[in-house]
Amino acid sequence: MKLTRNAIFSLFPTLFVLFVTSCSPKIKPSSSHSSYPKNAGSPDYGNLDYWAAHPAKTDPSDSIPEPLRKELNMGQDVDVFFVHPTTFTDDKDSSMMNARLDDSTLNAKTDNTSILYQASVFNGSCRIYAPRYRQAHIHTYYITDPERKKAAFELAYQDVKAAFQYYMEHFNQGRPFIIASHSQGTTHSTRLIKELISGTNMRNRLVCAYLLGMPVPKDSYPDIPVCQDSLQTGCFVSWRTFRSGYTDKPFDSLDKRTTVVNPLSWTTTGELVPKVSHQGSVLYKFNKVFPHTSDARIVGNVLWISKPKFPGAVLYTKSNYHEGDINLFYMNIRNDVQRRIHLFWKN
């Protein structure tokens, strides 16, 4: 298992590592498959270069924060299929609707943000599979041409779908699995579950789905319910994180259709869960775990949390914590994954 090392790197625009500073740990991708395919066509998922994370290669998802390296390894008898969020955000690329798969700079950005700070949550409990895909540019969310927008997200989804189908045919071998995603990744994974998992025998091997950063309706699937507590499997969780008191869009205090699970209690009720239940964030210092950084409660269709408390937090003034939907709750998610896997096998 590869352990992370510290390196100093210049701050680049990112939507995924909350409270990043110019002095942060960075993983330099090291793999025998480091030369990316020199084309922008459909990915061949039999080639490891088209995977940001894969058990057969060394990648940042193999990293574990230093305080956790002595924890008991539960074994890796469950897989996670992780769909990363939008990392295609550079203004110089804004004329492009979809990312190239041979863009080594973008691939490194994905690896050093989402794969390191998000996918690594599952390390130690699961084999991690995270495909590269021709993601839609962040500006695609804001264009007014519906046909162009639809085409861009359709292309991205078809890559994710192809990756999952290849994973199931060649790598899964009948193992239980988790679906996990954030932001644009959740846009694709919620559809993936609806089209390929719900209503099939694969549904019986779904431990849990973590569909974060986008609104997911409670009734998305007839046979996969919202998780109501921490003891349920075969269900899904979702939330979008904002500072307490946030009332602008996309907040809706009357919306009861959208799934919101509190990651401090894993319930869907509206009581305030205190900071003592917050088990730890992993923020700009990957090798540092910050416990008790915030409380949390569900209000309408979002999750409200108090402003996180850790060194330097005063510099972060935004009320939208979308970037931290996963790493703000790193330890709560990590422990939940281990618990649900144990319950899945027990049941």
TORNUMI-327642 format. One record per residue (C-alpha): y, z, x; residue number from 0; residue in three letters. Coordinates in nm, 4 decimals. Example, Ala and Ser with C-alpha at 12.3 -4.5 7.8 and 13.67 -1.06 7.14 Angstrom:
2
north=-0.4500; up=0.7800; east=1.2300; n=0; res=Ala;
north=-0.1060; up=0.7140; east=1.3670; n=1; res=Ser;
END
This chain:
347
north=0.0000; up=0.0000; east=0.0000; n=0; res=Met;
north=0.3307; up=-0.1101; east=0.1502; n=1; res=Lys;
north=0.6063; up=0.1510; east=0.1732; n=2; res=Leu;
north=0.9747; up=0.0741; east=0.1486; n=3; res=Thr;
north=1.2091; up=0.0890; east=0.4482; n=4; res=Arg;
north=1.5877; up=0.1289; east=0.4558; n=5; res=Asn;
north=1.8186; up=-0.1538; east=0.5490; n=6; res=Ala;
north=2.1887; up=-0.2068; east=0.5152; n=7; res=Ile;
north=2.2883; up=-0.5097; east=0.3151; n=8; res=Phe;
north=2.6019; up=-0.6534; east=0.1615; n=9; res=Ser;
north=2.6536; up=-0.5865; east=-0.2071; n=10; res=Leu;
north=2.5671; up=-0.8894; east=-0.4209; n=11; res=Phe;
north=2.6335; up=-0.9309; east=-0.7927; n=12; res=Pro;
north=2.3526; up=-0.7726; east=-0.9901; n=13; res=Thr;
north=2.2770; up=-0.6648; east=-1.3428; n=14; res=Leu;
north=1.9729; up=-0.4635; east=-1.2548; n=15; res=Phe;
north=2.0215; up=-0.1809; east=-1.0048; n=16; res=Val;
north=2.2459; up=0.0794; east=-1.1607; n=17; res=Leu;
north=2.5071; up=0.2316; east=-0.9294; n=18; res=Phe;
north=2.4228; up=0.0117; east=-0.6277; n=19; res=Val;
north=2.6514; up=0.0634; east=-0.3288; n=20; res=Thr;
north=2.6965; up=-0.1422; east=-0.0127; n=21; res=Ser;
north=2.4560; up=0.0869; east=0.1708; n=22; res=Cys;
north=2.1243; up=0.0641; east=-0.0082; n=23; res=Ser;
north=1.7552; up=0.0289; east=0.0680; n=24; res=Pro;
north=1.6342; up=-0.3269; east=0.0620; n=25; res=Lys;
north=1.2885; up=-0.4722; east=0.0879; n=26; res=Ile;
north=1.2650; up=-0.7880; east=0.2919; n=27; res=Lys;
north=0.9834; up=-0.9871; east=0.1313; n=28; res=Pro;
north=0.6991; up=-1.0026; east=0.3799; n=29; res=Ser;
north=0.4077; up=-1.2176; east=0.2866; n=30; res=Ser;
north=0.1925; up=-1.4894; east=0.4267; n=31; res=Ser;
north=0.3134; up=-1.6879; east=0.1254; n=32; res=His;
north=0.6831; up=-1.6784; east=0.2193; n=33; res=Ser;
north=0.7584; up=-2.0526; east=0.2152; n=34; res=Ser;
north=0.8422; up=-2.1385; east=-0.1432; n=35; res=Tyr;
north=0.7325; up=-2.4685; east=-0.2949; n=36; res=Pro;
north=0.9921; up=-2.7389; east=-0.2371; n=37; res=Lys;
north=1.0267; up=-2.8628; east=-0.5908; n=38; res=Asn;
north=1.1830; up=-2.7568; east=-0.9159; n=39; res=Ala;
north=0.9025; up=-2.8685; east=-1.1444; n=40; res=Gly;
north=0.6555; up=-2.6715; east=-1.3529; n=41; res=Ser;
north=0.5029; up=-2.3796; east=-1.1641; n=42; res=Pro;
north=0.1419; up=-2.3780; east=-1.0521; n=43; res=Asp;
north=0.0442; up=-2.0150; east=-1.1022; n=44; res=Tyr;
north=-0.2608; up=-2.0644; east=-0.8858; n=45; res=Gly;
north=-0.0105; up=-2.0596; east=-0.5972; n=46; res=Asn;
north=0.1026; up=-1.7072; east=-0.5025; n=47; res=Leu;
north=0.4497; up=-1.8385; east=-0.4199; n=48; res=Asp;
north=0.5100; up=-1.8564; east=-0.7937; n=49; res=Tyr;
north=0.4543; up=-1.4819; east=-0.8345; n=50; res=Trp;
north=0.7266; up=-1.2289; east=-0.7530; n=51; res=Ala;
north=0.4585; up=-0.9597; east=-0.7647; n=52; res=Ala;
north=0.0844; up=-1.0035; east=-0.7326; n=53; res=His;
north=-0.1971; up=-0.7776; east=-0.6069; n=54; res=Pro;
north=-0.2977; up=-1.0414; east=-0.3514; n=55; res=Ala;
north=0.0395; up=-1.0421; east=-0.1741; n=56; res=Lys;
north=0.2745; up=-0.7865; east=-0.0228; n=57; res=Thr;
north=0.5902; up=-0.7555; east=-0.2305; n=58; res=Asp;
north=0.8506; up=-0.4929; east=-0.3302; n=59; res=Pro;
north=0.6503; up=-0.3775; east=-0.6327; n=60; res=Ser;
north=0.4150; up=-0.2170; east=-0.3778; n=61; res=Asp;
north=0.6910; up=0.0304; east=-0.2881; n=62; res=Ser;
north=0.6899; up=0.3973; east=-0.3851; n=63; res=Ile;
north=0.9896; up=0.6320; east=-0.3562; n=64; res=Pro;
north=0.9262; up=0.8676; east=-0.0667; n=65; res=Glu;
north=0.8955; up=1.1893; east=-0.2756; n=66; res=Pro;
north=0.6116; up=1.0303; east=-0.4752; n=67; res=Leu;
north=0.3976; up=0.9030; east=-0.1907; n=68; res=Arg;
north=0.1723; up=1.2087; east=-0.1864; n=69; res=Lys;
north=0.0954; up=1.1977; east=-0.5579; n=70; res=Glu;
north=-0.2601; up=1.1441; east=-0.6717; n=71; res=Leu;
north=-0.3441; up=0.7774; east=-0.7048; n=72; res=Asn;
north=-0.4921; up=0.7245; east=-1.0494; n=73; res=Met;
north=-0.6673; up=0.4075; east=-0.9481; n=74; res=Gly;
north=-0.5714; up=0.0615; east=-1.0644; n=75; res=Gln;
north=-0.8078; up=-0.0195; east=-1.3474; n=76; res=Asp;
north=-0.5265; up=-0.1445; east=-1.5729; n=77; res=Val;
north=-0.2952; up=-0.4435; east=-1.5155; n=78; res=Asp;
north=0.0728; up=-0.4798; east=-1.5979; n=79; res=Val;
north=0.2230; up=-0.8193; east=-1.6741; n=80; res=Phe;
north=0.5924; up=-0.7731; east=-1.5969; n=81; res=Phe;
north=0.8629; up=-1.0225; east=-1.6967; n=82; res=Val;
north=1.1798; up=-0.9673; east=-1.4963; n=83; res=His;
north=1.5334; up=-0.9865; east=-1.6406; n=84; res=Pro;
north=1.8044; up=-1.2404; east=-1.5634; n=85; res=Thr;
north=1.8863; up=-1.2565; east=-1.1945; n=86; res=Thr;
north=2.0325; up=-1.6072; east=-1.2152; n=87; res=Phe;
north=2.3952; up=-1.4952; east=-1.2432; n=88; res=Thr;
north=2.5978; up=-1.6559; east=-0.9641; n=89; res=Asp;
north=2.9052; up=-1.8381; east=-1.0943; n=90; res=Asp;
north=2.8508; up=-2.1234; east=-0.8498; n=91; res=Lys;
north=2.5289; up=-2.2016; east=-1.0391; n=92; res=Asp;
north=2.6811; up=-2.1694; east=-1.3852; n=93; res=Ser;
north=2.6576; up=-2.5445; east=-1.4486; n=94; res=Ser;
north=2.2783; up=-2.5159; east=-1.4266; n=95; res=Met;
north=2.0946; up=-2.4075; east=-1.7385; n=96; res=Met;
north=1.7768; up=-2.2943; east=-1.5622; n=97; res=Asn;
north=1.6947; up=-2.1614; east=-1.2183; n=98; res=Ala;
north=1.5051; up=-2.3543; east=-0.9540; n=99; res=Arg;
north=1.1781; up=-2.2016; east=-0.8445; n=100; res=Leu;
north=1.2403; up=-2.2896; east=-0.4793; n=101; res=Asp;
north=1.5730; up=-2.1028; east=-0.4571; n=102; res=Asp;
north=1.4845; up=-1.8544; east=-0.1820; n=103; res=Ser;
north=1.8142; up=-1.6659; east=-0.2175; n=104; res=Thr;
north=1.7611; up=-1.6104; east=-0.5886; n=105; res=Leu;
north=1.3970; up=-1.5166; east=-0.5345; n=106; res=Asn;
north=1.4984; up=-1.2558; east=-0.2755; n=107; res=Ala;
north=1.7580; up=-1.1193; east=-0.5181; n=108; res=Lys;
north=1.4951; up=-1.0867; east=-0.7906; n=109; res=Thr;
north=1.2552; up=-0.9150; east=-0.5517; n=110; res=Asp;
north=1.5112; up=-0.6674; east=-0.4176; n=111; res=Asn;
north=1.6455; up=-0.5672; east=-0.7576; n=112; res=Thr;
north=1.4116; up=-0.5992; east=-1.0544; n=113; res=Ser;
north=1.0789; up=-0.6035; east=-0.8701; n=114; res=Ile;
north=1.1716; up=-0.3116; east=-0.6439; n=115; res=Leu;
north=1.3576; up=-0.0885; east=-0.8906; n=116; res=Tyr;
north=1.1754; up=-0.1800; east=-1.2118; n=117; res=Gln;
north=0.8268; up=-0.3217; east=-1.1542; n=118; res=Ala;
north=0.7493; up=-0.0512; east=-0.8958; n=119; res=Ser;
north=0.7484; up=0.2018; east=-1.1814; n=120; res=Val;
north=0.3919; up=0.0852; east=-1.2466; n=121; res=Phe;
north=0.2766; up=0.1038; east=-0.8855; n=122; res=Asn;
north=-0.0152; up=0.3403; east=-0.8321; n=123; res=Gly;
north=-0.1393; up=0.3128; east=-1.1906; n=124; res=Ser;
north=-0.1676; up=-0.0633; east=-1.2312; n=125; res=Cys;
north=-0.2149; up=-0.3950; east=-1.0617; n=126; res=Arg;
north=0.1232; up=-0.5643; east=-1.1015; n=127; res=Ile;
north=0.1674; up=-0.9308; east=-1.1936; n=128; res=Tyr;
north=0.5241; up=-1.0612; east=-1.2241; n=129; res=Ala;
north=0.5707; up=-1.4385; east=-1.2467; n=130; res=Pro;
north=0.8639; up=-1.6360; east=-1.1193; n=131; res=Arg;
north=0.9941; up=-1.8547; east=-1.3981; n=132; res=Tyr;
north=1.2755; up=-2.0986; east=-1.4607; n=133; res=Arg;
north=1.4962; up=-1.8332; east=-1.6142; n=134; res=Gln;
north=1.8029; up=-1.9282; east=-1.8146; n=135; res=Ala;
north=2.1370; up=-1.8666; east=-1.6437; n=136; res=His;
north=2.3278; up=-1.5604; east=-1.7670; n=137; res=Ile;
north=2.6017; up=-1.7913; east=-1.9015; n=138; res=His;
north=2.3455; up=-1.9493; east=-2.1343; n=139; res=Thr;
north=2.3770; up=-1.6427; east=-2.3579; n=140; res=Tyr;
north=2.7404; up=-1.7351; east=-2.4245; n=141; res=Tyr;
north=2.7399; up=-2.1128; east=-2.4674; n=142; res=Ile;
north=2.8219; up=-2.2465; east=-2.8115; n=143; res=Thr;
north=2.5849; up=-2.5441; east=-2.8129; n=144; res=Asp;
north=2.2748; up=-2.4131; east=-2.9941; n=145; res=Pro;
north=2.0519; up=-2.6990; east=-2.8825; n=146; res=Glu;
north=2.1295; up=-2.6522; east=-2.5127; n=147; res=Arg;
north=2.0782; up=-2.2770; east=-2.5448; n=148; res=Lys;
north=1.7486; up=-2.3235; east=-2.7254; n=149; res=Lys;
north=1.6265; up=-2.5728; east=-2.4644; n=150; res=Ala;
north=1.7109; up=-2.3420; east=-2.1742; n=151; res=Ala;
north=1.5298; up=-2.0415; east=-2.3188; n=152; res=Phe;
north=1.2384; up=-2.2568; east=-2.4317; n=153; res=Glu;
north=1.1851; up=-2.3850; east=-2.0779; n=154; res=Leu;
north=1.1935; up=-2.0291; east=-1.9435; n=155; res=Ala;
north=0.9506; up=-1.9090; east=-2.2107; n=156; res=Tyr;
north=0.7020; up=-2.1873; east=-2.1475; n=157; res=Gln;
north=0.6811; up=-2.0782; east=-1.7826; n=158; res=Asp;
north=0.6196; up=-1.7161; east=-1.8842; n=159; res=Val;
north=0.3572; up=-1.8271; east=-2.1350; n=160; res=Lys;
north=0.1823; up=-2.0452; east=-1.8764; n=161; res=Ala;
north=0.1831; up=-1.7575; east=-1.6274; n=162; res=Ala;
north=0.0274; up=-1.5196; east=-1.8797; n=163; res=Phe;
north=-0.2372; up=-1.7706; east=-1.9792; n=164; res=Gln;
north=-0.3233; up=-1.8312; east=-1.6142; n=165; res=Tyr;
north=-0.3335; up=-1.4561; east=-1.5534; n=166; res=Tyr;
north=-0.5695; up=-1.4023; east=-1.8451; n=167; res=Met;
north=-0.7993; up=-1.6878; east=-1.7447; n=168; res=Glu;
north=-0.8169; up=-1.6209; east=-1.3721; n=169; res=His;
north=-0.7107; up=-1.2622; east=-1.2934; n=170; res=Phe;
north=-0.7580; up=-1.0259; east=-1.5875; n=171; res=Asn;
north=-1.1391; up=-1.0319; east=-1.6127; n=172; res=Gln;
north=-1.1412; up=-0.8313; east=-1.9349; n=173; res=Gly;
north=-0.9298; up=-0.5411; east=-1.8068; n=174; res=Arg;
north=-0.6885; up=-0.3395; east=-2.0222; n=175; res=Pro;
north=-0.3270; up=-0.4418; east=-1.9679; n=176; res=Phe;
north=0.0350; up=-0.3464; east=-2.0241; n=177; res=Ile;
north=0.3193; up=-0.5838; east=-2.1089; n=178; res=Ile;
north=0.6523; up=-0.4759; east=-1.9582; n=179; res=Ala;
north=0.9895; up=-0.6473; east=-1.9480; n=180; res=Ser;
north=1.3650; up=-0.6082; east=-1.9420; n=181; res=His;
north=1.6544; up=-0.8065; east=-2.0895; n=182; res=Ser;
north=1.5765; up=-1.1829; east=-2.0787; n=183; res=Gln;
north=1.2233; up=-1.0843; east=-1.9864; n=184; res=Gly;
north=1.1988; up=-0.8990; east=-2.3171; n=185; res=Thr;
north=1.3240; up=-1.2038; east=-2.5068; n=186; res=Thr;
north=1.0217; up=-1.3891; east=-2.3713; n=187; res=His;
north=0.7621; up=-1.1115; east=-2.3794; n=188; res=Ser;
north=0.8231; up=-1.0183; east=-2.7440; n=189; res=Thr;
north=0.7521; up=-1.3797; east=-2.8366; n=190; res=Arg;
north=0.4537; up=-1.3882; east=-2.6016; n=191; res=Leu;
north=0.2958; up=-1.0899; east=-2.7769; n=192; res=Ile;
north=0.3549; up=-1.2463; east=-3.1169; n=193; res=Lys;
north=0.2027; up=-1.5813; east=-3.0223; n=194; res=Glu;
north=-0.0813; up=-1.4871; east=-2.7886; n=195; res=Leu;
north=-0.1767; up=-1.1202; east=-2.8348; n=196; res=Ile;
north=-0.1077; up=-1.0014; east=-3.1891; n=197; res=Ser;
north=-0.3946; up=-1.0928; east=-3.4194; n=198; res=Gly;
north=-0.6370; up=-1.1634; east=-3.1351; n=199; res=Thr;
north=-0.9057; up=-0.9657; east=-2.9536; n=200; res=Asn;
north=-0.6614; up=-0.9156; east=-2.6657; n=201; res=Met;
north=-0.4722; up=-0.6743; east=-2.8869; n=202; res=Arg;
north=-0.7567; up=-0.4237; east=-2.8424; n=203; res=Asn;
north=-0.6964; up=-0.4169; east=-2.4658; n=204; res=Arg;
north=-0.3206; up=-0.3596; east=-2.4910; n=205; res=Leu;
north=-0.2461; up=-0.0102; east=-2.3611; n=206; res=Val;
north=0.1256; up=-0.0270; east=-2.4417; n=207; res=Cys;
north=0.4188; up=-0.2685; east=-2.4312; n=208; res=Ala;
north=0.7504; up=-0.1628; east=-2.2776; n=209; res=Tyr;
north=1.0020; up=-0.4085; east=-2.4287; n=210; res=Leu;
north=1.3352; up=-0.2897; east=-2.2957; n=211; res=Leu;
north=1.6971; up=-0.3991; east=-2.3001; n=212; res=Gly;
north=1.6943; up=-0.6224; east=-2.6086; n=213; res=Met;
north=1.6802; up=-0.5392; east=-2.9821; n=214; res=Pro;
north=1.3181; up=-0.5545; east=-3.1000; n=215; res=Val;
north=1.2534; up=-0.5217; east=-3.4757; n=216; res=Pro;
north=1.0187; up=-0.2423; east=-3.5783; n=217; res=Lys;
north=0.8092; up=-0.4857; east=-3.7828; n=218; res=Asp;
north=0.7701; up=-0.7422; east=-3.5043; n=219; res=Ser;
north=0.3889; up=-0.7335; east=-3.5239; n=220; res=Tyr;
north=0.1544; up=-0.6571; east=-3.8147; n=221; res=Pro;
north=-0.1071; up=-0.4959; east=-3.5895; n=222; res=Asp;
north=0.0988; up=-0.3484; east=-3.3028; n=223; res=Ile;
north=0.3156; up=-0.0590; east=-3.4236; n=224; res=Pro;
north=0.6076; up=0.1211; east=-3.2646; n=225; res=Val;
north=0.4900; up=0.4185; east=-3.0558; n=226; res=Cys;
north=0.5771; up=0.7335; east=-3.2507; n=227; res=Gln;
north=0.4878; up=0.9809; east=-2.9767; n=228; res=Asp;
north=0.3481; up=1.0058; east=-2.6236; n=229; res=Ser;
north=-0.0153; up=1.0235; east=-2.7381; n=230; res=Leu;
north=-0.0427; up=0.6767; east=-2.8926; n=231; res=Gln;
north=-0.1806; up=0.3591; east=-2.7372; n=232; res=Thr;
north=-0.1887; up=-0.0006; east=-2.8569; n=233; res=Gly;
north=0.1790; up=0.0280; east=-2.9515; n=234; res=Cys;
north=0.5207; up=-0.0707; east=-2.8140; n=235; res=Phe;
north=0.8421; up=0.1028; east=-2.7130; n=236; res=Val;
north=1.1963; up=-0.0279; east=-2.6821; n=237; res=Ser;
north=1.5502; up=0.0985; east=-2.6238; n=238; res=Trp;
north=1.8979; up=-0.0063; east=-2.5124; n=239; res=Arg;
north=2.1003; up=0.2529; east=-2.3228; n=240; res=Thr;
north=2.4675; up=0.3426; east=-2.3718; n=241; res=Phe;
north=2.6878; up=0.6399; east=-2.2934; n=242; res=Arg;
north=2.7172; up=0.8956; east=-2.5743; n=243; res=Ser;
north=2.9976; up=0.8045; east=-2.8105; n=244; res=Gly;
north=2.9671; up=0.4290; east=-2.7590; n=245; res=Tyr;
north=3.0507; up=0.2530; east=-3.0863; n=246; res=Thr;
north=3.1302; up=-0.1094; east=-3.0017; n=247; res=Asp;
north=2.8900; up=-0.4004; east=-3.0461; n=248; res=Lys;
north=2.5878; up=-0.4017; east=-3.0280; n=249; res=Pro;
north=2.6001; up=-0.0478; east=-3.1690; n=250; res=Phe;
north=2.5166; up=-0.0148; east=-3.5382; n=251; res=Asp;
north=2.4741; up=0.3371; east=-3.6719; n=252; res=Ser;
north=2.3233; up=0.2050; east=-3.9971; n=253; res=Leu;
north=2.0659; up=-0.0265; east=-3.8412; n=254; res=Asp;
north=1.7228; up=0.1179; east=-3.9118; n=255; res=Lys;
north=1.5345; up=-0.2051; east=-3.8396; n=256; res=Arg;
north=1.5648; up=-0.2024; east=-3.4616; n=257; res=Thr;
north=1.3130; up=-0.0136; east=-3.2488; n=258; res=Thr;
north=1.4556; up=0.2755; east=-3.0498; n=259; res=Val;
north=1.2183; up=0.5159; east=-2.8741; n=260; res=Val;
north=1.3649; up=0.8068; east=-2.6791; n=261; res=Asn;
north=1.2126; up=0.7919; east=-2.3273; n=262; res=Pro;
north=1.2685; up=1.1644; east=-2.2729; n=263; res=Leu;
north=1.0473; up=1.2603; east=-2.5691; n=264; res=Ser;
north=0.8765; up=0.9304; east=-2.6638; n=265; res=Trp;
north=0.9664; up=0.9920; east=-3.0274; n=266; res=Thr;
north=1.1751; up=0.7882; east=-3.2730; n=267; res=Thr;
north=1.3623; up=1.0777; east=-3.4331; n=268; res=Thr;
north=1.7295; up=1.1502; east=-3.3757; n=269; res=Gly;
north=1.7382; up=1.4940; east=-3.2172; n=270; res=Glu;
north=1.9132; up=1.5459; east=-2.8841; n=271; res=Leu;
north=1.6581; up=1.5790; east=-2.6020; n=272; res=Val;
north=1.8125; up=1.7927; east=-2.3230; n=273; res=Pro;
north=1.8410; up=1.7118; east=-1.9547; n=274; res=Lys;
north=1.5540; up=1.9428; east=-1.8700; n=275; res=Val;
north=1.3215; up=1.6756; east=-2.0140; n=276; res=Ser;
north=1.4653; up=1.4119; east=-1.7815; n=277; res=His;
north=1.2062; up=1.3852; east=-1.5044; n=278; res=Gln;
north=1.3983; up=1.1667; east=-1.2626; n=279; res=Gly;
north=1.6023; up=0.8525; east=-1.2021; n=280; res=Ser;
north=1.5693; up=0.6178; east=-0.9071; n=281; res=Val;
north=1.9132; up=0.4685; east=-0.8505; n=282; res=Leu;
north=2.0865; up=0.3148; east=-0.5501; n=283; res=Tyr;
north=1.8773; up=0.5176; east=-0.3047; n=284; res=Lys;
north=1.5238; up=0.4018; east=-0.3696; n=285; res=Phe;
north=1.3716; up=0.6893; east=-0.1729; n=286; res=Asn;
north=1.5628; up=0.9549; east=-0.3689; n=287; res=Lys;
north=1.4605; up=1.0825; east=-0.7125; n=288; res=Val;
north=1.7429; up=1.2372; east=-0.9179; n=289; res=Phe;
north=1.6003; up=1.4736; east=-1.1854; n=290; res=Pro;
north=1.7811; up=1.5990; east=-1.4961; n=291; res=His;
north=2.0509; up=1.3308; east=-1.4731; n=292; res=Thr;
north=2.1154; up=1.3001; east=-1.8476; n=293; res=Ser;
north=2.0147; up=1.4004; east=-2.1968; n=294; res=Asp;
north=1.9296; up=1.1393; east=-2.4613; n=295; res=Ala;
north=1.9257; up=1.0864; east=-2.8356; n=296; res=Arg;
north=1.8811; up=0.7973; east=-3.0745; n=297; res=Ile;
north=2.1866; up=0.6982; east=-3.2769; n=298; res=Val;
north=2.1470; up=0.3985; east=-3.5039; n=299; res=Gly;
north=2.0041; up=0.1065; east=-3.3094; n=300; res=Asn;
north=2.0747; up=0.2324; east=-2.9545; n=301; res=Val;
north=1.9965; up=0.5175; east=-2.7182; n=302; res=Leu;
north=2.2898; up=0.7417; east=-2.6298; n=303; res=Trp;
north=2.2813; up=0.9387; east=-2.3045; n=304; res=Ile;
north=2.5329; up=1.1705; east=-2.1405; n=305; res=Ser;
north=2.7006; up=1.0298; east=-1.8309; n=306; res=Lys;
north=2.4363; up=1.0592; east=-1.5558; n=307; res=Pro;
north=2.5003; up=1.3326; east=-1.2996; n=308; res=Lys;
north=2.4357; up=1.2445; east=-0.9369; n=309; res=Phe;
north=2.6481; up=1.1977; east=-0.6231; n=310; res=Pro;
north=2.8977; up=0.9167; east=-0.6754; n=311; res=Gly;
north=2.8529; up=0.8911; east=-1.0528; n=312; res=Ala;
north=3.2255; up=0.9395; east=-1.1057; n=313; res=Val;
north=3.2773; up=0.5864; east=-0.9719; n=314; res=Leu;
north=3.0726; up=0.4342; east=-1.2525; n=315; res=Tyr;
north=3.2970; up=0.4033; east=-1.5582; n=316; res=Thr;
north=3.1115; up=0.1598; east=-1.7846; n=317; res=Lys;
north=2.9635; up=0.2779; east=-2.1140; n=318; res=Ser;
north=2.6914; up=0.0130; east=-2.1218; n=319; res=Asn;
north=2.3919; up=0.1275; east=-1.9126; n=320; res=Tyr;
north=2.1892; up=-0.1875; east=-1.9731; n=321; res=His;
north=2.1349; up=-0.2249; east=-1.5973; n=322; res=Glu;
north=1.9580; up=0.1115; east=-1.5889; n=323; res=Gly;
north=1.7302; up=0.0841; east=-1.8945; n=324; res=Asp;
north=1.4308; up=0.1293; east=-1.6630; n=325; res=Ile;
north=1.5381; up=0.2963; east=-1.3404; n=326; res=Asn;
north=1.7493; up=0.5600; east=-1.5193; n=327; res=Leu;
north=1.4198; up=0.6835; east=-1.6681; n=328; res=Phe;
north=1.1976; up=0.5925; east=-1.3746; n=329; res=Tyr;
north=0.9884; up=0.9112; east=-1.3675; n=330; res=Met;
north=0.9607; up=0.9469; east=-1.7451; n=331; res=Asn;
north=0.8277; up=0.5916; east=-1.7677; n=332; res=Ile;
north=0.5995; up=0.6358; east=-1.4671; n=333; res=Arg;
north=0.4440; up=0.9502; east=-1.6125; n=334; res=Asn;
north=0.4176; up=0.7947; east=-1.9582; n=335; res=Asp;
north=0.2269; up=0.4979; east=-1.8179; n=336; res=Val;
north=-0.0222; up=0.7275; east=-1.6481; n=337; res=Gln;
north=-0.0635; up=0.9376; east=-1.9627; n=338; res=Arg;
north=-0.1205; up=0.6417; east=-2.1933; n=339; res=Arg;
north=-0.3719; up=0.4872; east=-1.9526; n=340; res=Ile;
north=-0.5644; up=0.8167; east=-1.9455; n=341; res=His;
north=-0.5599; up=0.8318; east=-2.3269; n=342; res=Leu;
north=-0.6652; up=0.4688; east=-2.3564; n=343; res=Phe;
north=-0.9790; up=0.5314; east=-2.1501; n=344; res=Trp;
north=-1.0454; up=0.8637; east=-2.3209; n=345; res=Lys;
north=-1.0356; up=0.7021; east=-2.6630; n=346; res=Asn;
END
